[in-house]
Amino acid sequence: MNDYPTATAEVNLSALVHNYLLFKSHLQRLDPKAWLACVVKADAYGHGLRPCVRALAEAGATRFAVACLDEARAVREVSPGAQILILGSTPPERAPELARLGCIQTVHSLEYGQALSAAAAGTLEVHCKLDTAMGRLGLSVDEEDPEAGIRDVLALASLPRLALRGVYSHFCAADEPASPRTERQLARFARIKERLAAHGAEVCYHLCNSAGLVRFGAAGYDGARLGLSLYGVPPSDALTLPGLRQVMQCGCPIVQIKTVRRGQSVGYGATFTAPRDLRVGVLPMGYADGLLRACQGGTVLVGGREAEIVGRVSMDQATIALPDDLPVSVGDMAVLYDYDGVNLPRLSRHAGTIPYELLVLLGRRVKRVYVRD
């Protein structure tokens, strides 16, 4: 039992299911035959993998994507019949376990595929990831010699004990509608599919993430992967679906209220000096819990009002300046992320980061509480 009065993250599973069904309906309008995979990596973006997978499976979700083998095991425990795609790299010596779990492993190079093939004890299903612009994990597709990439994919398909079931890529800037990179990736991926089909490859194709889903559905391919927006956070202000609901509300109690006199400092390094007499609330939450030091100067919500984070955020505590006219008592909640979806993007912008980072960095001391409407 943890008696330390730290933060609580309330996760509304009804909102999670609502978002899944919202995007499923959107996808069916644009690409009626396409499937939707729920991305639950990084502990379901900090929301808790097992409860989220259970709720989504009960709502009819059958496809999940994770980053690693440990996450795949957890999904399999909760949803025995699910199709699980591992997006990251798994050590080749774990190929027999991948096959036993019935996971689909991403293959990102011909050499990696050969190592998996050599280590596999039975048939292992794989999807080949292509690097069409991201410049990280994936089989490079060179514009000057595109056939080299095609040859590698076909070579993967011929390896013993590997069953190539899919080919996919990932947008690098789909959340920026003005960026020309997305159109170039779409065109490049379409050419790859056309050439693979000409060589007789029979695989599924998927490309779109949350931003791509809003803009293109599945872009005419077999499926799409729903990540951040599954949890109710749009990839950008311009790319959301009406009715999207934020799944998590996170806050912590104020444990002390004190007066800081004009000219007195607050926190390590005395980086904040009170310009006038202030009421300051002390929060039992710091960077060990996911409230970044860079959040200093950002705001939380107290009684629906903004309260600035003053002084440096320390490992276990932070301090906020309370509005002069707001009645506040010890035990009242300071809300970092609200169900209305207002403060998470605001706080992340202030910290120079993105909502993804703040969500997945919520620490182990932050208690997850699961509710339904």
VOGU-3710 file (C-alpha; in Angstrom, 3 decimals, decimal comma):
1> mndyptatae> 0,000/0,000/0,000  1,322/3,426/-0,959  0,412/6,008/1,661  2,309/8,827/-0,005  -0,299/11,376/-1,183  0,898/11,537/-4,752  -1,015/11,951/-7,986  -3,957/9,959/-9,301  -4,587/9,316/-12,974  -8,245/8,540/-13,569
11> vnlsalvhny> -8,707/6,587/-16,791  -12,179/6,527/-18,293  -12,476/3,255/-20,192  -15,814/4,336/-21,647  -14,051/7,276/-23,309  -11,382/4,907/-24,637  -13,983/2,634/-26,218  -15,855/5,675/-27,538  -12,713/6,895/-29,340  -12,058/3,461/-30,819
21> llfkshlqrl> -15,599/3,219/-32,173  -15,445/6,833/-33,399  -12,348/6,134/-35,490  -13,662/2,763/-36,611  -16,793/4,463/-37,948  -14,676/7,173/-39,605  -12,490/4,532/-41,233  -15,456/2,509/-42,451  -16,837/5,594/-44,203  -13,575/6,202/-46,055
31> dpkawlacvv> -12,256/2,638/-46,467  -15,103/0,223/-45,690  -12,978/-2,950/-45,797  -9,990/-1,656/-43,837  -9,108/-2,900/-40,353  -8,068/-0,774/-37,388  -5,204/-1,738/-35,065  -5,016/-0,220/-31,571  -1,518/0,870/-30,578  -1,027/0,048/-26,887
41> kadayghglr> 2,746/0,351/-26,582  4,405/2,130/-23,628  1,773/0,798/-21,209  -1,000/2,089/-23,482  0,609/5,545/-23,597  0,744/5,597/-19,810  -2,914/4,626/-19,344  -2,322/0,983/-18,340  -1,997/-1,723/-20,982  -4,035/-4,545/-19,472
51> pcvralaeag> -7,187/-2,590/-18,498  -7,166/-0,751/-21,830  -6,712/-3,899/-23,923  -9,447/-5,655/-21,950  -11,908/-2,796/-22,524  -11,049/-2,545/-26,215  -11,318/-6,298/-26,743  -14,737/-6,291/-25,090  -15,712/-3,571/-27,585  -14,660/-5,759/-30,511
61> atrfavacld> -11,031/-4,772/-31,106  -9,035/-7,729/-32,408  -5,786/-6,105/-33,566  -3,155/-4,512/-31,349  0,307/-3,079/-31,935  3,065/-2,982/-29,328  6,739/-2,041/-29,224  8,313/-5,165/-27,732  7,892/-8,788/-26,748  7,082/-8,038/-23,090
71> earavrevsp> 4,142/-5,885/-24,182  3,004/-8,594/-26,590  2,936/-11,120/-23,735  0,744/-8,786/-21,693  -1,712/-8,326/-24,574  -1,857/-12,069/-25,156  -2,692/-12,679/-21,478  -5,666/-10,312/-21,698  -6,835/-11,060/-25,234  -5,911/-14,653/-26,196
81> gaqililgst> -7,261/-14,425/-29,728  -5,904/-11,004/-30,672  -3,604/-10,349/-33,610  -0,495/-8,669/-32,179  2,042/-6,759/-34,258  5,397/-5,987/-32,619  6,598/-2,703/-34,091  10,098/-2,795/-32,612  13,007/-5,180/-32,874  13,036/-8,480/-30,958
91> pperapelar> 16,317/-10,370/-30,452  16,445/-13,131/-33,103  17,038/-15,806/-30,441  13,501/-15,105/-29,185  12,002/-16,194/-32,508  10,656/-19,497/-31,064  8,772/-17,581/-28,371  7,380/-15,170/-30,963  5,989/-18,128/-32,880  4,553/-19,748/-29,733
101> lgciqtvhsl> 2,786/-16,517/-28,782  1,447/-16,172/-32,314  2,823/-12,634/-32,673  3,639/-10,858/-35,906  7,192/-9,549/-35,798  8,296/-6,486/-37,737  11,300/-7,140/-39,978  13,315/-4,017/-40,666  16,168/-5,347/-42,789  17,067/-8,388/-44,858
111> eygqalsaaa> 19,876/-9,250/-42,430  17,485/-9,166/-39,473  15,027/-11,351/-41,363  17,762/-13,868/-42,110  18,686/-13,996/-38,410  15,054/-14,575/-37,424  14,725/-17,282/-40,061  17,824/-19,060/-38,783  16,587/-18,954/-35,163  12,929/-19,817/-35,759
121> agtlevhckl> 11,713/-23,246/-34,665  8,403/-23,028/-36,511  6,660/-20,661/-38,876  6,886/-17,031/-37,777  4,572/-14,443/-39,300  6,235/-11,122/-40,102  5,478/-7,708/-41,536  8,210/-5,814/-43,359  8,655/-2,178/-42,378  9,869/0,200/-45,070
131> dtamgrlgls> 11,668/3,451/-44,326  10,004/5,835/-46,775  11,176/9,089/-45,121  11,528/8,684/-41,350  15,195/7,739/-41,421  15,043/5,272/-38,546  13,997/1,596/-38,220  12,981/0,099/-41,549  14,239/-1,290/-44,821  15,490/1,720/-46,780
141> vdeedpeagi> 13,799/2,460/-50,058  16,207/4,454/-52,217  14,583/6,745/-54,758  17,604/6,327/-57,042  17,416/2,520/-56,902  13,910/1,562/-55,725  14,236/-1,946/-57,136  16,913/-2,708/-54,529  14,313/-2,319/-51,786  11,816/-4,407/-53,735
151> rdvlalaslp> 14,393/-7,170/-54,133  15,016/-7,205/-50,383  11,300/-7,528/-49,628  10,993/-10,383/-52,097  14,064/-12,021/-50,581  12,430/-11,801/-47,157  9,329/-13,481/-48,552  11,427/-16,429/-49,716  13,175/-17,094/-46,397  12,345/-20,429/-44,734
161> rlalrgvysh> 10,206/-20,379/-41,590  9,184/-16,748/-42,195  5,705/-15,988/-43,529  5,574/-12,449/-44,910  2,023/-11,239/-44,266  2,320/-7,470/-44,524  4,289/-4,434/-45,627  4,011/-1,090/-43,905  5,614/2,271/-43,334  5,130/5,243/-41,017
171> fcaadepasp> 4,424/8,909/-41,691  7,000/11,349/-40,380  4,973/14,577/-40,642  1,295/13,712/-41,191  0,361/15,985/-38,258  1,634/18,954/-40,322  -0,930/19,373/-43,131  1,262/21,899/-44,935  4,263/19,568/-45,108  4,949/18,102/-48,568
181> rterqlarfa> 6,648/15,085/-46,986  3,360/13,258/-46,462  2,384/13,461/-50,118  5,828/12,194/-51,096  5,518/9,260/-48,693  2,069/8,430/-50,033  3,392/8,421/-53,593  6,467/6,389/-52,677  4,471/3,762/-50,792  1,973/3,486/-53,656
191> rikerlaahg> 4,815/2,815/-56,106  6,215/0,147/-53,794  2,864/-1,625/-53,583  2,472/-1,485/-57,364  5,914/-3,001/-57,936  5,480/-5,703/-55,299  2,112/-6,635/-56,807  3,772/-6,900/-60,213  6,185/-9,419/-58,690  3,252/-11,438/-57,337
201> aevcyhlcns> 3,529/-10,460/-53,658  0,288/-11,125/-51,781  0,473/-9,182/-48,531  -1,545/-6,573/-46,651  -0,451/-2,929/-46,565  -0,807/-0,292/-43,853  0,561/3,228/-43,561  -1,686/5,628/-41,636  -1,273/6,653/-38,001  -3,686/8,858/-36,011
211> aglvrfgaag> -2,984/11,949/-38,106  -3,138/9,967/-41,312  -6,417/8,362/-40,229  -8,068/11,750/-39,776  -6,847/12,945/-43,170  -6,953/9,834/-45,344  -8,630/6,965/-43,501  -6,468/4,007/-44,485  -5,363/5,838/-47,670  -6,823/2,987/-49,683
221> ydgarlglsl> -4,740/0,297/-47,974  -5,786/-2,705/-45,916  -5,549/-1,185/-42,467  -4,422/1,668/-40,240  -2,882/2,055/-36,782  -4,597/4,209/-34,150  -2,215/5,516/-31,495  -2,394/8,877/-29,689  -5,962/9,701/-30,696  -7,187/6,411/-29,245
231> ygvppsdalt> -6,541/8,102/-25,898  -8,417/11,237/-26,886  -5,500/13,489/-27,767  -5,399/14,885/-31,310  -1,984/14,885/-33,015  -2,501/18,595/-33,702  -5,228/21,180/-33,220  -6,183/20,904/-36,887  -6,447/17,108/-36,939  -9,204/15,761/-34,757
241> lpglrqvmqc> -12,596/14,156/-35,083  -15,678/15,797/-33,564  -16,587/13,982/-30,372  -13,072/12,816/-29,462  -12,797/12,406/-25,672  -9,656/12,617/-23,558  -9,331/9,352/-21,645  -7,208/10,460/-18,702  -7,631/13,092/-16,013  -4,602/13,457/-13,733
251> gcpivqiktv> -4,228/15,495/-10,580  -2,875/15,541/-7,050  -3,946/17,051/-3,714  -2,489/20,254/-2,336  -0,658/19,198/0,845  0,282/22,627/2,193  -0,680/26,253/1,620  1,722/28,958/2,719  2,389/32,628/2,161  5,530/33,634/0,322
261> rrgqsvgyga> 6,385/37,266/0,941  7,406/39,706/-1,764  11,108/39,191/-2,566  11,282/35,652/-1,180  12,322/32,819/-3,470  10,787/29,390/-4,067  12,522/26,135/-4,948  16,006/24,981/-5,886  18,314/27,617/-7,280  15,958/30,447/-6,276
271> tftaprdlrv> 14,822/30,674/-9,908  11,532/32,276/-8,862  11,212/35,349/-6,663  7,767/36,446/-5,543  6,897/39,812/-7,139  4,329/40,340/-4,366  2,920/38,424/-1,436  1,637/35,110/-2,798  -0,329/32,125/-1,569  1,603/29,069/-2,649
281> gvlpmgyadg> 0,295/25,512/-2,750  2,708/22,601/-2,383  2,018/19,555/-4,577  3,328/16,046/-3,795  4,355/15,488/-7,405  7,637/16,086/-9,175  9,760/14,904/-12,049  9,904/11,372/-10,598  6,158/11,286/-11,272  6,337/12,763/-14,767
291> llracqggtv> 5,948/16,464/-14,004  8,984/17,709/-15,906  11,313/20,429/-14,650  10,524/22,170/-17,931  6,931/22,576/-16,704  8,037/25,440/-14,441  6,034/28,496/-15,490  3,250/26,354/-16,945  -0,126/26,015/-15,312  -2,316/23,470/-13,574
301> lvggreaeiv> -6,011/23,860/-12,812  -7,348/24,486/-9,319  -11,076/24,925/-8,996  -11,208/25,327/-12,770  -8,756/28,243/-12,611  -5,178/28,382/-13,848  -2,427/28,266/-11,236  1,170/28,824/-12,318  3,915/26,356/-11,402  6,455/28,590/-9,649
311> grvsmdqati> 10,002/27,634/-8,766  11,815/24,605/-10,043  9,971/21,308/-10,092  11,875/18,965/-7,783  11,925/15,170/-7,708  8,896/14,731/-5,452  7,276/18,154/-5,129  6,217/21,241/-7,012  4,742/24,581/-5,975  1,947/26,604/-7,540
321> alpddlpvsv> 0,834/30,205/-7,097  -2,830/30,206/-6,067  -5,203/32,880/-7,416  -5,772/35,524/-4,725  -9,553/35,409/-4,988  -9,933/31,627/-5,093  -10,927/29,818/-1,884  -8,532/26,864/-1,616  -7,942/24,380/1,182  -5,401/21,666/1,852
331> gdmavlydyd> -6,649/18,522/0,115  -8,145/20,353/-2,853  -7,035/18,934/-6,184  -4,619/20,473/-8,635  -5,417/19,041/-12,075  -2,602/18,568/-14,560  -4,579/16,909/-17,356  -8,332/17,446/-17,510  -11,015/15,469/-19,309  -11,808/18,572/-21,383
341> gvnlprlsrh> -8,418/18,201/-23,048  -7,343/21,764/-22,286  -4,312/21,561/-20,032  -2,367/18,599/-21,428  -1,547/20,262/-24,770  -1,063/23,635/-23,063  1,378/22,251/-20,508  3,250/20,222/-23,115  3,665/23,276/-25,362  4,988/25,266/-22,433
351> agtipyellv> 7,502/22,516/-21,622  8,642/22,414/-25,236  7,453/18,867/-25,729  4,417/16,894/-26,914  1,490/15,257/-25,076  2,929/11,792/-25,830  5,926/12,483/-23,577  3,961/13,793/-20,616  1,552/10,843/-20,747  4,123/8,068/-20,978
361> llgrrvkrvy> 6,375/9,596/-18,313  3,741/9,380/-15,572  5,627/7,486/-12,890  4,862/4,329/-10,956  3,781/6,331/-7,887  0,925/7,825/-9,880  -2,066/5,678/-8,999  -4,230/4,599/-11,948  -7,947/4,448/-11,192  -10,281/2,998/-13,831
371> vrd> -13,820/4,231/-14,273  -16,635/3,972/-16,774  -19,403/6,391/-17,599
//
